[in-house]
Amino acid sequence: MGKPVSDVRAASTRAYRWGTGAVVAISGTSTDAAAFSDLGTVGDNEVMLEATVECYVAIGTSAIAAASSSSPLHLSAGERWHLRLEPDDTHYRAIAVSTSGSLRLVAAV
């Protein structure tokens, strides 16, 4: 499981590369680990997450465990979360709480 998400890791609103990023389909089964580097250059080690459904997100190394209800980051449907990445935060996994949807990830400029 990834590290707990604290206010220190929350980031302020800033400029993002809206034309880039990734939209990941999520369901009741955890996604495979995906690399933040797939988003391109991540400015100031910050990404914005936006969920279309209630979900949990796990963040860590490439060996990160499957996302579950014990994962540290919980997003409500329609919520945007500005996340500051630590040096070992290279990958993420996500799981939907009940209905399938998507998780959008966009890198900061």
N, C-alpha and C positions, 0 to 999 in steps of 0.2 A: 504494500500500500504506500502511496506517496506521502509526502509531508503534509501536516495540517496547514490549511490556508488561514492566514492571519491578516489583520489590518495592514501589517507591514508589506504584505504581498499584493494588497489591493493597490491599484494605480489610479491616477486621475485621468479624466477624459483628455484625449489628445488627438492628433491627426493619425488616421489609419489609411492603409492602401485598400480602399473599398473595391477596386476593380480586381483585386487578387485575393488570395487566401484559399480556404477550403470549406466546402459544405459536406459534412459527414452524416450519412444516414445512421440513426441510432434506433435501437429496439430494446426488448427485454433481455437481450444477450449482449454482453460487453463487446465493444469493438476491439479489433486487434490494435496493438500499440502502433501509433503513427508518430512520425517525427515532426517537431515544430519547424525544423529546417526545410520541410516540404513547402512551407508557406513563403519561402524566399528569405530575404534579409529581414530580420526581426529588429527594428529600431529600438534602442534602449532596452532590449530584452523584454519587450512588452507585447502582449496580444490581447485582442478583444474577443470574448466568447459570447455568442448569442444563441440561445436555445429556443426552438419552436415548441418544445414540450418539456415538462418537468424531467430533470435528469441529474445524474451524478457524474462528476469528472474526476479521474485520477491523473496525477501529474508526477513524473519522475524520470528515471533512467529508462533505457531500452528494455530492461528486465521488469518493468512495472507490472504489478499484478492486475488482474481483471478488475474493471470498475464495478462497484457494488454500492449498496445503500450505506456502507461504512466508509465510502470514499469521502475525502475531506471537503470537496467542493460540490455544493448542491445549487442547482439553478432552477428557478421557476420558469414556466412557459412564458416566452417573451422577454425574459430578463437578459440584460447585457452585463457582462462582468469584465472589467479591465484588470488583467492579470500581469504582474511583474514576475518574470521567470528568474529563478536562481540558476547558477552555473550548471548544476546537475539536472535541471529540468529540461530534458531533451525530447521526451515523448509524452503522449497523453492517450487515455482510453476513456470511453464514455458509455453510459447505459441509461436507457429511458426508464422512468418509474413505471408507467403503465401503458401509454399509447406510443406508437412509433412516431418519430419525427426527425428533426435534423439539428445538428450543432454546427454553427458557422464560426470559423476562426479567421481572424484578420490580423495581420502584423501591423505594428505601429511603424510610422515613417521614421 
